[in-house]
Amino acid sequence: MPQELPGFYFDTEKNRYFPIKGPIPGTSRSRSTAQKPNPKPTQVINSHGTRARTSKLLQVRELSGNVLSLRKGKCNFKEEFQKRLASQPTVWKYQTEKIGDGAFEQIRLGVNTPEGQYETELLLTGTVTGYLSFFEVGKVGQDYTGVKCIPKQVWPLIKENKEVSYKAPDLIWKRDGPVIRMSSSVSCIKSSAKHSTCTTDNGVNLQRALITTLGSETSGGSVYVLNFVNPVDSNPSTSIIRQRMREVASFNCTIWTADYNSIANQAVIGTNLGAAVVDLETGRQSWVFRSKSDVLAQQFHPLGNVVLCGLRNGTVVTVDIRERPEGVSNRLIRHRIPYSPLHRTGQNSKKQWFELKGNICPSRTVSMPSSISSLVSLHFDEQYFLASSMDGSVKLYDHRLIKRGPIQSYEGHVNSHTRIQLAVDPSERFVMSGGEDCNVRIWSIKSGELLFDDKFSNSIPTNVCWRRPERFVGTQDGRQSDEESQFGQSYSSDAWIQTQEGLFHMHWY
């Protein structure tokens, strides 16, 4: 017999509970009025909103509908369910050699075969020692001569003699032969897919990759483009990959970071002298921002005509990179930016301002407690951006409300000096980052809740790439699952995580 729940009755024909809102069908009114008043809704989420069973949340939805009354107030079932999944991921480690922590990105690669063209995933890894290597994800041809990297589950920990029901992720393959040796440390890799993709007639999404090198004592950094807009032949070798790469520009300074604007086919680079825009077709260079404080983080505004620059002194400035009309001087405008009280320590305690040059708006300047580590613009609302600094601060800002400070803070991040990158999932619901304590953390962007905080690596997870979302297939015949047809999208999500130990794959569904 079904368990009796105060305030609800069980319908045997429909096999579900219904709240008592009036006389139960088939009973007298006097009997229904004698029922006790509805109790408070069932509590299913603890103070942090994590670790409760998703089955319990589904049960409460059956009783209360899509709007849930929980301890923290009224919540949307869809949002709570997604946060619950994000708090309980499965993590796999691939048995690879140590790949370093210079830079990391994924791109889509079109491959021609006798059977036709297909799309595959390519992971690019750059090291501080100047090596660029790549891994292919998924199935490959029979004539493939690479090394197969086997995944091993590292989270949650598997107890002995316990049956495991987690589905293993795709294999990754490391091609035989030498990796590409760059001129110096690989400082940044960015994919054109962050803004747009090129699509062939077969519907295959192809991309370019922007690669920068840091520079050395004898030479400055360089800007490269790795072009996969045109498909490659089956099983591309390292030499073919090298042929697809060309040096676009070189500088007599250190290149710390970069970002790709595929709308205008241009890149913006952050250096120890300021920021410069590079035309990726012609190699033409133009300085748009000058500063004595290094530019350590950059992010294009979604519209492509403004770039955020994060400085070593903890300042985030908004730079307009549009060319001025003919007849107007291109000379960079000098600005005096007042030091924030957060920065008036040590040698800066007597200085009241610092100097910048460029087409910037001083009123839209942000000050954080330490050097800027990462910047991410959000696309669901072009006014929002995330910023993190090397003291562990992670904040959400609104360009329209800069003077009021951050509109959301994310607690728990651990950092003191490392350029750890933030990563936002394709749906822009979650932000993920590693920490100097080697933990990986996931927060809800909207609520600021810390959903996941655990360690599965003995080295710092410095870079994260969310995989391109794919449709969730609920049945073997390809039809949508009940959840997908109801909510219009899949709850499934995947991310690649890079550490000095190797590559990790995180998944929840």
C-alpha positions as CSV (number, residue, x, y, z in Angstrom):
1,M,0.0,0.0,0.0
2,P,1.2,3.6,-0.7
3,Q,2.5,5.5,2.3
4,E,0.0,8.0,3.7
5,L,1.1,11.6,3.4
6,P,-0.7,14.4,5.4
7,G,-2.4,16.8,3.1
8,F,-2.3,14.4,0.0
9,Y,-4.3,11.5,-1.3
10,F,-3.1,8.7,-3.6
11,D,-5.0,8.0,-6.8
12,T,-4.6,4.3,-7.6
13,E,-5.6,4.7,-11.3
14,K,-3.1,7.5,-12.0
15,N,-0.6,6.0,-9.6
16,R,0.4,9.3,-8.0
17,Y,-0.3,11.7,-5.1
18,F,-2.5,14.7,-5.4
19,P,-2.7,17.6,-2.9
20,I,-6.0,18.0,-1.0
21,K,-7.5,21.3,-2.3
22,G,-11.1,20.4,-1.7
23,P,-13.3,17.3,-1.3
24,I,-11.7,14.2,-2.5
25,P,-13.6,12.7,-5.4
26,G,-16.1,10.2,-4.1
27,T,-16.2,11.5,-0.6
28,S,-18.5,13.8,1.3
29,R,-17.6,17.5,2.0
30,S,-17.6,16.9,5.8
31,R,-14.8,14.4,5.5
32,S,-12.6,16.7,3.5
33,T,-13.1,19.6,5.9
34,A,-12.0,17.4,8.7
35,Q,-8.6,17.0,7.1
36,K,-5.7,18.6,8.8
37,P,-4.2,21.8,7.2
38,N,-1.4,21.2,4.7
39,P,2.0,21.0,6.5
40,K,5.1,22.9,5.3
41,P,6.6,21.6,2.1
42,T,9.1,18.8,2.5
43,Q,12.7,20.0,2.9
44,V,15.0,18.3,0.4
45,I,18.0,20.6,0.2
46,N,20.5,21.3,3.0
47,S,22.0,24.7,3.8
48,H,24.4,24.5,0.9
49,G,21.8,23.1,-1.6
50,T,23.9,19.9,-2.3
51,R,24.2,16.2,-1.8
52,A,20.5,15.5,-1.3
53,R,19.3,12.7,-3.6
54,T,17.9,13.8,-7.0
55,S,15.1,11.2,-6.6
56,K,13.8,13.1,-3.5
57,L,13.7,16.3,-5.5
58,L,11.8,14.5,-8.3
59,Q,9.3,13.2,-5.7
60,V,8.7,16.7,-4.3
61,R,8.2,18.0,-7.9
62,E,5.4,15.4,-8.4
63,L,3.7,16.7,-5.3
64,S,4.3,20.5,-5.6
65,G,4.8,21.2,-9.3
66,N,7.6,23.1,-10.9
67,V,7.7,25.8,-8.2
68,L,9.2,24.3,-5.0
69,S,9.0,25.9,-1.6
70,L,12.3,25.0,0.1
71,R,14.1,26.1,3.1
72,K,15.8,28.9,1.2
73,G,12.5,30.1,-0.3
74,K,10.6,29.4,-3.5
75,C,12.8,27.8,-6.3
76,N,12.3,26.6,-9.8
77,F,12.5,22.8,-10.2
78,K,14.5,22.9,-13.4
79,E,17.2,25.1,-11.8
80,E,17.4,23.1,-8.6
81,F,17.6,19.8,-10.5
82,Q,20.5,21.1,-12.7
83,K,22.3,22.3,-9.6
84,R,21.8,18.9,-8.0
85,L,23.4,17.2,-11.0
86,A,26.3,19.6,-11.1
87,S,27.0,18.9,-7.4
88,Q,27.4,15.1,-8.1
89,P,29.7,14.8,-11.2
90,T,31.7,11.8,-12.3
91,V,35.4,12.4,-13.0
92,W,37.8,10.3,-15.0
93,K,41.5,10.6,-15.4
94,Y,43.3,9.6,-18.6
95,Q,46.6,7.8,-18.4
96,T,48.7,10.3,-20.3
97,E,52.2,11.7,-19.8
98,K,52.6,14.9,-17.9
99,I,51.4,17.7,-20.3
100,G,52.1,20.8,-18.3
101,D,49.9,23.8,-17.5
102,G,50.7,26.4,-20.2
103,A,47.4,26.5,-22.1
104,F,44.5,24.3,-23.1
105,E,41.7,24.4,-25.6
106,Q,39.4,22.1,-27.7
107,I,38.5,22.6,-31.4
108,R,36.4,20.8,-33.9
109,L,38.2,19.1,-36.8
110,G,36.7,18.0,-40.1
111,V,38.1,14.7,-41.5
112,N,37.7,13.4,-45.0
113,T,37.4,9.6,-45.4
114,P,36.4,7.3,-48.3
115,E,33.0,7.0,-46.6
116,G,32.5,10.8,-46.4
117,Q,33.3,13.6,-44.0
118,Y,32.8,13.6,-40.3
119,E,33.6,15.9,-37.4
120,T,35.9,15.0,-34.5
121,E,37.2,16.7,-31.4
122,L,40.8,17.8,-31.0
123,L,42.4,18.8,-27.6
124,L,45.3,21.2,-27.9
125,T,47.7,21.3,-24.9
126,G,50.5,23.8,-24.6
127,T,53.3,23.6,-22.0
128,V,55.5,26.1,-20.2
129,T,58.5,24.4,-21.9
130,G,57.2,25.4,-25.3
131,Y,55.6,22.1,-26.6
132,L,52.3,21.9,-28.4
133,S,50.6,18.5,-28.5
134,F,47.2,17.3,-29.5
135,F,44.8,14.5,-28.6
136,E,41.9,13.2,-30.7
137,V,38.7,12.2,-28.9
138,G,36.6,9.2,-29.7
139,K,36.9,6.6,-32.4
140,V,39.6,6.7,-35.0
141,G,40.4,4.8,-38.2
142,Q,42.0,1.3,-38.2
143,D,45.2,2.7,-39.6
144,Y,45.7,5.0,-36.7
145,T,49.2,4.8,-35.3
146,G,48.7,6.7,-32.0
147,V,48.6,5.7,-28.4
148,K,45.3,5.0,-26.8
149,C,44.7,6.7,-23.4
150,I,42.5,4.8,-21.1
151,P,40.2,6.6,-18.7
152,K,40.0,5.6,-15.0
153,Q,37.3,6.8,-12.7
154,V,38.7,8.9,-9.8
155,W,35.5,10.5,-8.5
156,P,33.4,9.4,-6.8
157,L,35.7,6.8,-5.3
158,I,34.7,3.3,-6.1
159,K,34.5,0.9,-3.1
160,E,35.8,-2.6,-3.4
161,N,33.4,-5.3,-4.5
162,K,30.9,-2.6,-5.5
163,E,29.2,-2.8,-8.9
164,V,29.9,0.3,-11.0
165,S,27.2,1.7,-13.2
166,Y,28.9,4.8,-14.5
167,K,29.4,5.0,-18.3
168,A,33.0,5.6,-19.3
169,P,33.7,8.7,-21.5
170,D,35.3,8.5,-25.0
171,L,38.8,7.4,-25.4
172,I,41.5,9.9,-26.4
173,W,44.4,9.2,-28.7
174,K,47.9,10.6,-28.6
175,R,49.5,10.5,-32.1
176,D,52.9,8.9,-32.4
177,G,55.8,11.1,-33.4
178,P,57.2,14.4,-32.1
179,V,55.0,17.2,-30.8
180,I,55.3,20.7,-32.2
181,R,58.1,22.7,-30.7
182,M,57.2,26.4,-30.4
183,S,59.6,29.3,-30.1
184,S,58.9,29.7,-26.3
185,S,56.3,28.9,-23.6
186,V,52.8,28.5,-24.9
187,S,50.9,31.3,-23.1
188,C,47.4,31.1,-24.5
189,I,45.2,29.0,-26.9
190,K,41.8,30.3,-27.9
191,S,39.2,28.8,-30.2
192,S,37.1,30.7,-32.7
193,A,34.1,28.7,-31.5
194,K,33.8,31.1,-28.5
195,H,32.1,33.5,-30.9
196,S,31.1,31.7,-34.0
197,T,31.9,28.7,-36.2
198,C,32.3,28.0,-39.9
199,T,29.9,25.3,-41.3
200,T,30.5,23.2,-44.3
201,D,27.7,22.1,-46.7
202,N,27.7,18.8,-44.8
203,G,26.9,20.6,-41.5
204,V,30.3,20.1,-40.0
205,N,31.4,22.9,-37.7
206,L,35.1,23.8,-38.3
207,Q,37.3,26.2,-36.5
208,R,40.5,28.1,-36.1
209,A,42.7,28.3,-33.1
210,L,44.7,31.3,-31.9
211,I,48.0,30.4,-30.2
212,T,50.4,32.8,-28.6
213,T,53.9,32.3,-27.1
214,L,55.2,34.1,-24.1
215,G,58.6,35.2,-25.4
216,S,62.1,34.6,-24.0
217,E,65.1,36.6,-22.9
218,T,66.3,36.8,-26.6
219,S,63.0,37.4,-28.4
220,G,59.4,38.5,-27.7
221,G,56.2,36.6,-28.0
222,S,54.5,35.6,-31.3
223,V,50.9,35.1,-32.5
224,Y,50.0,32.0,-34.6
225,V,46.8,30.8,-36.3
226,L,46.0,27.1,-36.6
227,N,43.5,26.7,-39.4
228,F,41.0,23.9,-39.6
229,V,38.3,25.7,-41.6
230,N,39.2,23.2,-44.5
231,P,38.9,19.5,-43.5
232,V,42.0,17.3,-43.3
233,D,42.6,13.9,-44.7
234,S,42.0,10.8,-42.6
235,N,44.3,10.5,-39.6
236,P,46.3,13.8,-39.9
237,S,50.0,13.6,-39.0
238,T,51.9,16.1,-36.9
239,S,53.5,17.4,-40.1
240,I,50.1,18.2,-41.5
241,I,49.1,20.0,-38.3
242,R,52.3,22.0,-38.6
243,Q,51.5,23.0,-42.2
244,R,48.1,24.3,-41.0
245,M,49.9,26.7,-38.6
246,R,51.3,30.1,-39.6
247,E,52.9,32.8,-37.6
248,V,50.9,36.0,-38.0
249,A,52.8,38.5,-35.9
250,S,55.7,38.9,-33.5
251,F,56.4,41.4,-30.8
252,N,59.4,42.7,-28.8
253,C,57.5,42.1,-25.5
254,T,56.0,39.4,-23.4
255,I,52.6,38.1,-24.5
256,W,50.7,37.0,-21.4
257,T,47.2,36.4,-22.8
258,A,45.0,36.8,-25.9
259,D,41.4,36.5,-27.1
260,Y,39.9,35.8,-30.5
261,N,37.3,37.9,-32.3
262,S,36.1,35.8,-35.2
263,I,33.5,38.4,-36.1
264,A,36.3,40.6,-37.4
265,N,39.0,37.8,-37.7
266,Q,41.2,39.6,-35.3
267,A,43.0,39.0,-32.0
268,V,43.7,41.1,-29.1
269,I,46.9,40.3,-27.1
270,G,47.8,41.3,-23.5
271,T,51.5,42.1,-22.9
272,N,53.8,43.7,-20.4
273,L,53.4,47.0,-22.3
274,G,49.6,47.0,-22.8
275,A,47.2,45.6,-25.4
276,A,47.4,45.4,-29.2
277,V,45.0,44.3,-31.9
278,V,46.3,42.0,-34.6
279,D,44.5,41.5,-38.0
280,L,44.8,37.7,-38.5
281,E,44.8,37.9,-42.3
282,T,47.3,40.7,-42.9
283,G,49.3,40.6,-39.6
284,R,48.7,44.3,-39.2
285,Q,49.3,45.4,-35.6
286,S,47.9,48.4,-33.7
287,W,48.3,49.3,-30.0
288,V,45.0,50.2,-28.4
289,F,46.0,50.4,-24.7
290,R,49.3,51.2,-22.9
291,S,50.0,50.6,-19.3
292,K,53.0,50.1,-17.0
293,S,51.1,47.3,-15.4
294,D,51.0,43.9,-17.3
295,V,47.8,42.8,-19.0
296,L,47.3,39.3,-17.6
297,A,43.7,38.6,-18.6
298,Q,41.5,39.6,-21.6
299,Q,38.0,39.1,-22.9
300,F,36.2,40.4,-25.9
301,H,32.8,41.9,-25.3
302,P,30.1,39.8,-27.1
303,L,29.7,42.6,-29.7
304,G,33.4,42.5,-30.6
305,N,34.2,46.2,-30.4
306,V,35.2,46.4,-26.8
307,V,37.7,44.4,-24.8
308,L,38.2,43.9,-21.1
309,C,41.8,44.1,-19.9
310,G,42.8,42.8,-16.4
311,L,46.0,44.2,-15.0
312,R,48.6,43.0,-12.6
313,N,47.7,45.9,-10.2
314,G,44.2,44.5,-9.9
315,T,42.4,46.9,-12.2
316,V,39.9,45.9,-15.0
317,V,39.5,48.5,-17.7
318,T,37.2,48.6,-20.7
319,V,39.0,49.5,-24.0
320,D,37.2,50.6,-27.1
321,I,39.2,49.1,-30.0
322,R,37.2,50.6,-32.9
323,E,39.2,52.6,-35.4
324,R,38.7,56.3,-35.3
325,P,37.1,58.1,-38.3
326,E,39.4,59.5,-41.0
327,G,40.9,62.8,-40.0
328,V,40.7,62.1,-36.2
329,S,44.1,61.5,-34.5
330,N,44.8,57.9,-33.5
331,R,47.0,59.1,-30.7
332,L,46.2,57.2,-27.5
333,I,44.4,59.4,-24.9
334,R,46.1,59.7,-21.5
335,H,44.1,58.9,-18.3
336,R,44.8,59.1,-14.6
337,I,43.1,56.4,-12.7
338,P,42.9,56.7,-8.9
339,Y,44.2,53.9,-6.9
340,S,41.6,51.9,-5.0
341,P,42.1,51.8,-1.2
342,L,42.6,48.1,-1.7
343,H,45.9,48.9,-3.5
344,R,47.3,51.6,-1.4
345,T,49.9,49.4,0.4
346,G,53.6,49.4,0.4
347,Q,55.1,51.4,-2.4
348,N,51.7,52.5,-3.7
349,S,50.6,53.9,-0.3
350,K,51.9,57.4,-1.3
351,K,50.6,57.2,-4.9
352,Q,47.0,58.5,-5.5
353,W,46.7,57.5,-9.2
354,F,48.4,55.6,-12.0
355,E,48.5,56.4,-15.7
356,L,46.9,54.6,-18.6
357,K,46.7,55.4,-22.3
358,G,43.9,54.3,-24.6
359,N,40.3,54.9,-25.6
360,I,38.9,53.9,-22.2
361,C,36.0,55.0,-19.9
362,P,37.5,55.7,-16.4
363,S,34.0,55.4,-14.8
364,R,33.8,51.8,-16.0
365,T,37.0,50.7,-14.2
366,V,36.9,47.9,-11.7
367,S,39.3,47.4,-8.8
368,M,39.9,44.0,-7.3
369,P,42.2,43.2,-4.3
370,S,45.0,41.5,-6.3
371,S,46.3,40.8,-9.8
372,I,43.6,39.8,-12.3
373,S,43.7,36.1,-13.1
374,S,40.7,35.6,-15.5
375,L,37.9,37.4,-17.2
376,V,34.8,35.9,-18.8
377,S,32.0,37.8,-20.6
378,L,28.5,36.3,-20.5
379,H,26.4,36.1,-23.6
380,F,22.9,35.7,-22.2
381,D,23.2,39.4,-21.1
382,E,26.1,41.3,-22.7
383,Q,26.4,43.6,-19.7
384,Y,27.6,40.9,-17.3
385,F,31.1,39.6,-16.8
386,L,33.0,37.4,-14.3
387,A,36.4,38.3,-12.9
388,S,38.8,36.6,-10.6
389,S,41.9,37.8,-8.9
390,M,45.0,36.1,-7.4
391,D,43.8,36.5,-3.8
392,G,41.0,34.1,-4.4
393,S,38.2,36.6,-5.2
394,V,35.6,35.6,-7.8
395,K,33.0,38.3,-8.7
396,L,30.2,39.0,-11.1
397,Y,29.9,42.5,-12.4
398,D,27.3,44.5,-14.4
399,H,28.7,47.2,-16.7
400,R,25.7,49.4,-15.9
401,L,26.4,49.1,-12.1
402,I,30.2,49.3,-12.0
403,K,30.2,52.0,-9.4
404,R,28.1,49.9,-7.0
405,G,30.7,47.1,-7.1
406,P,30.1,43.4,-7.8
407,I,26.5,42.1,-7.9
408,Q,27.5,38.6,-6.9
409,S,30.4,36.9,-5.1
410,Y,31.5,33.3,-5.2
411,E,33.1,32.1,-2.0
412,G,35.6,29.2,-1.4
413,H,38.2,29.8,-4.2
414,V,41.8,29.4,-3.2
415,N,44.6,31.3,-5.0
416,S,47.5,33.4,-4.1
417,H,49.7,33.9,-7.2
418,T,48.6,31.5,-10.0
419,R,46.9,32.5,-13.3
420,I,44.0,30.0,-12.8
421,Q,41.3,30.3,-15.4
422,L,37.5,30.5,-14.9
423,A,35.3,28.5,-17.2
424,V,31.6,29.0,-17.9
425,D,29.4,26.1,-19.2
426,P,27.6,26.6,-22.6
427,S,24.3,27.2,-20.9
428,E,25.9,29.9,-18.7
429,R,24.5,28.5,-15.5
430,F,27.7,27.4,-13.8
431,V,31.3,28.6,-13.4
432,M,34.1,26.3,-12.7
433,S,37.7,26.8,-11.5
434,G,40.6,24.9,-10.0
435,G,42.4,26.1,-6.8
436,E,45.9,26.2,-5.5
437,D,44.7,23.5,-2.9
438,C,44.2,21.3,-6.0
439,N,40.4,21.3,-5.5
440,V,37.9,21.8,-8.3
441,R,34.9,24.1,-7.5
442,I,31.6,24.7,-9.3
443,W,29.3,27.6,-8.4
444,S,25.8,28.5,-9.6
445,I,26.3,31.8,-11.5
446,K,22.8,33.0,-10.6
447,S,22.7,32.2,-6.9
448,G,26.4,32.1,-6.0
449,E,26.0,28.7,-4.3
450,L,29.1,26.5,-4.1
451,L,27.8,23.2,-5.6
452,F,31.0,21.1,-5.8
453,D,34.3,21.4,-3.9
454,D,36.5,18.3,-3.9
455,K,40.0,17.1,-4.9
456,F,40.8,14.4,-7.4
457,S,44.2,15.6,-8.6
458,N,47.5,16.2,-6.8
459,S,48.3,19.2,-9.0
460,I,46.5,22.5,-9.6
461,P,43.7,22.4,-12.2
462,T,44.7,25.5,-14.1
463,N,42.6,25.2,-17.3
464,V,39.0,24.0,-18.0
465,C,37.2,23.6,-21.3
466,W,33.5,22.8,-21.4
467,R,32.6,20.5,-24.3
468,R,30.3,21.6,-27.0
469,P,26.7,20.6,-25.9
470,E,25.2,17.7,-27.8
471,R,21.6,16.6,-27.9
472,F,20.7,14.0,-25.3
473,V,19.3,10.8,-26.9
474,G,16.8,9.3,-24.5
475,T,16.0,6.1,-26.5
476,Q,17.8,3.9,-28.9
477,D,15.6,5.0,-31.8
478,G,16.8,8.6,-31.4
479,R,13.7,10.1,-30.0
480,Q,13.9,12.7,-27.2
481,S,13.7,11.6,-23.6
482,D,10.7,12.8,-21.4
483,E,12.9,15.4,-19.6
484,E,14.3,16.8,-22.9
485,S,10.9,17.0,-24.6
486,Q,9.5,18.8,-21.5
487,F,12.4,21.3,-20.9
488,G,13.7,21.6,-24.5
489,Q,17.3,20.7,-23.8
490,S,19.5,18.2,-22.1
491,Y,20.8,18.3,-18.6
492,S,24.0,16.4,-19.7
493,S,27.3,18.4,-19.4
494,D,30.9,17.6,-20.0
495,A,34.2,19.4,-19.3
496,W,37.9,18.7,-19.9
497,I,40.3,19.7,-17.0
498,Q,44.0,20.1,-17.5
499,T,46.6,19.7,-14.8
500,Q,50.3,18.8,-14.8
501,E,49.4,15.2,-14.1
502,G,47.4,14.9,-17.3
503,L,43.8,15.3,-18.6
504,F,40.6,14.8,-16.6
505,H,37.0,14.4,-17.9
506,M,34.1,15.6,-15.8
507,H,30.5,14.5,-16.6
508,W,27.1,14.7,-15.1
509,Y,23.7,13.7,-16.5
